Amino acid sequence: RYEILKAARENRLLSDLRMVQPLIRALGDNYTEVAGLAYEVLEELGPALAPVLQKSLDFGGGRASARILDLLSGFRGSAGKDLYLEALDKGSLPVKVSALKALKDVPECEDVLFQYASDSKKELREAAYLALAAYSDERAEAILSGALKGKDREIAKAAILQYPTKHLAKLLLAETGQAVAALLDKGWQAYQDLLKKV
């Protein structure tokens, strides 16, 4: 199937408007390459598809609905704020994750991201960190800095690497420096212990 779709794309057969609904359905395909290709083609077709995509959006849906919301946020940016907040309120976990990521374009919703940065679900915290990393204010940086020092160290680091700013890079360097210092300290202690045994 993937090869057939790929060939159809290369021959510009997928840009036919009759292919839009099958492509939207393909966003939920179990074969991630098929879903990814459908996403790329729909993205290339552009913002004119937004009304059709929104009609297909099921807040309670799975990965396909999350991909639809990703497309809509790419097309609408901050203009989709009400849709993202509704998806966050009514959505399934994958839809909520996409809604949180979309809030990176809506600075007035930063407090919502702060709330989700301490959620019990790791996926929601991860999405909130990713959106917060797109901001460059002190509150967002404080949340990310705290996450770097806790159990969410790796997901916070991944978020910062997506949107590297000078200050966030300093946070990563400081965190890395502390880790190296701790390793050196452990190594030195192990060396001292070894000498005592000799």
C-alpha positions as CSV (number, residue, x, y, z in Angstrom):
1,R,0.0,0.0,0.0
2,Y,2.7,2.4,0.9
3,E,4.5,1.9,-2.4
4,I,1.3,2.5,-4.3
5,L,0.6,5.7,-2.4
6,K,4.1,6.8,-2.9
7,A,4.0,6.3,-6.6
8,A,0.6,8.1,-6.8
9,R,2.1,11.0,-4.9
10,E,5.0,11.2,-7.3
11,N,2.6,11.2,-10.2
12,R,0.6,14.0,-8.6
13,L,-2.5,11.8,-8.4
14,L,-3.2,12.5,-4.7
15,S,-3.8,16.2,-5.2
16,D,-7.2,15.4,-6.7
17,L,-9.8,16.7,-4.2
18,R,-11.6,13.3,-4.4
19,M,-8.6,11.9,-2.6
20,V,-9.0,14.1,0.5
21,Q,-11.4,11.8,2.4
22,P,-9.4,8.6,1.7
23,L,-6.2,10.5,2.8
24,I,-7.9,11.7,6.0
25,R,-9.0,8.1,6.7
26,A,-5.4,7.0,6.1
27,L,-4.2,9.2,9.0
28,G,-5.4,6.4,11.2
29,D,-3.6,3.6,9.3
30,N,-1.8,1.1,11.5
31,Y,1.1,1.3,9.1
32,T,2.9,4.5,10.3
33,E,4.5,5.1,6.9
34,V,1.1,5.2,5.2
35,A,-0.3,7.6,7.9
36,G,2.8,9.7,7.6
37,L,2.6,10.0,3.8
38,A,-1.1,10.9,4.1
39,Y,-0.2,13.6,6.6
40,E,2.4,15.0,4.3
41,V,0.1,15.1,1.2
42,L,-2.7,16.8,3.2
43,E,-0.2,19.3,4.6
44,E,0.9,20.1,1.0
45,L,-2.7,20.6,0.0
46,G,-2.7,23.5,2.4
47,P,-5.0,25.6,4.6
48,A,-8.0,25.4,2.2
49,L,-8.5,21.9,3.7
50,A,-9.0,23.2,7.2
51,P,-12.9,23.2,7.1
52,V,-12.9,19.6,5.8
53,L,-10.3,18.5,8.4
54,Q,-12.3,20.1,11.2
55,K,-15.5,18.3,10.2
56,S,-13.5,15.0,10.4
57,L,-12.1,15.8,13.8
58,D,-13.4,13.5,16.6
59,F,-12.2,14.8,20.0
60,G,-12.6,11.3,21.4
61,G,-10.7,9.7,18.6
62,G,-7.2,8.3,18.5
63,R,-4.0,9.0,16.6
64,A,-5.9,9.9,13.4
65,S,-7.8,12.7,15.3
66,A,-4.5,13.9,16.9
67,R,-2.9,14.1,13.4
68,I,-5.9,16.1,12.1
69,L,-5.5,18.5,15.0
70,D,-1.7,18.7,14.2
71,L,-2.6,19.7,10.6
72,L,-5.1,22.2,11.8
73,S,-2.7,23.8,14.2
74,G,-0.1,24.0,11.4
75,F,-2.6,25.8,9.2
76,R,-4.2,28.1,11.8
77,G,-1.5,28.8,14.4
78,S,-2.8,31.1,17.1
79,A,-6.2,31.6,15.3
80,G,-7.1,28.0,16.3
81,K,-7.0,28.8,20.1
82,D,-10.6,28.0,20.8
83,L,-10.4,24.7,19.0
84,Y,-7.2,23.7,20.9
85,L,-8.8,24.6,24.2
86,E,-12.0,22.6,23.3
87,A,-9.8,19.7,22.3
88,L,-8.0,19.9,25.6
89,D,-11.3,19.9,27.5
90,K,-13.1,17.1,25.6
91,G,-10.3,15.1,23.9
92,S,-8.8,11.7,24.3
93,L,-5.2,11.5,25.5
94,P,-3.7,11.7,21.9
95,V,-5.9,14.6,21.0
96,K,-5.0,16.4,24.3
97,V,-1.3,15.9,23.5
98,S,-1.8,17.5,20.1
99,A,-3.8,20.4,21.6
100,L,-1.1,21.1,24.2
101,K,1.6,21.2,21.5
102,A,-0.6,23.6,19.4
103,L,-0.6,26.0,22.4
104,K,3.0,26.9,21.6
105,D,1.5,29.4,19.2
106,V,-0.8,30.9,21.8
107,P,1.1,32.8,24.4
108,E,-2.0,33.9,26.3
109,C,-2.6,30.2,27.1
110,E,0.7,29.8,28.9
111,D,-1.0,29.3,32.3
112,V,-2.8,26.2,30.8
113,L,0.6,24.8,29.9
114,F,1.9,25.5,33.4
115,Q,-1.0,23.5,34.8
116,Y,-0.3,20.5,32.5
117,A,3.4,20.6,33.2
118,S,2.6,19.0,36.6
119,D,-0.1,16.6,35.3
120,S,0.0,13.0,36.5
121,K,0.2,11.7,32.8
122,K,3.7,11.8,31.4
123,E,2.5,12.3,27.8
124,L,0.7,15.5,28.9
125,R,3.7,16.8,30.8
126,E,5.9,16.1,27.8
127,A,3.6,18.0,25.4
128,A,3.4,20.9,27.9
129,Y,7.2,21.1,28.2
130,L,7.5,21.1,24.4
131,A,5.1,24.0,24.1
132,L,6.7,25.9,26.9
133,A,10.1,25.5,25.3
134,A,8.8,27.6,22.4
135,Y,8.4,30.6,24.9
136,S,11.3,32.6,26.1
137,D,10.0,34.0,29.4
138,E,11.2,33.4,32.9
139,R,8.2,31.4,34.1
140,A,8.5,28.9,31.2
141,E,12.2,28.6,31.8
142,A,11.7,28.0,35.5
143,I,9.3,25.1,34.8
144,L,11.8,23.5,32.4
145,S,14.7,24.1,34.8
146,G,12.7,22.3,37.5
147,A,11.9,19.5,35.2
148,L,15.5,19.1,34.3
149,K,16.3,18.4,38.0
150,G,13.5,15.8,38.5
151,K,12.0,12.7,37.0
152,D,11.2,14.4,33.7
153,R,14.8,15.3,33.0
154,E,14.9,13.4,29.6
155,I,11.6,14.7,28.3
156,A,12.4,18.3,29.4
157,K,15.8,18.0,27.7
158,A,14.2,16.8,24.5
159,A,11.7,19.7,24.6
160,I,14.6,22.2,25.0
161,L,16.5,20.7,22.1
162,Q,13.4,21.3,19.9
163,Y,13.5,25.1,20.6
164,P,17.0,26.0,21.7
165,T,17.4,29.5,22.9
166,K,20.5,31.0,24.5
167,H,19.0,30.8,28.0
168,L,17.6,27.3,27.6
169,A,21.0,26.1,26.2
170,K,22.6,27.5,29.4
171,L,20.1,25.4,31.4
172,L,21.2,22.3,29.6
173,L,24.9,23.1,29.9
174,A,24.4,23.7,33.7
175,E,22.5,20.4,34.0
176,T,25.2,18.6,32.0
177,G,28.0,20.2,34.0
178,Q,26.4,19.0,37.2
179,A,26.1,15.5,35.8
180,V,29.7,15.4,34.8
181,A,30.8,16.8,38.2
182,A,28.8,14.0,39.9
183,L,30.4,11.4,37.7
184,L,33.9,12.7,38.4
185,D,33.2,12.8,42.1
186,K,32.0,9.1,42.0
187,G,35.1,8.2,40.0
188,W,37.4,10.0,42.4
189,Q,35.7,8.3,45.4
190,A,36.0,4.8,43.7
191,Y,39.7,5.6,43.1
192,Q,40.2,6.5,46.7
193,D,38.4,3.4,47.9
194,L,40.6,1.3,45.6
195,L,43.8,2.9,47.0
196,K,42.7,2.0,50.6
197,K,42.4,-1.7,49.6
198,V,45.9,-1.9,48.1
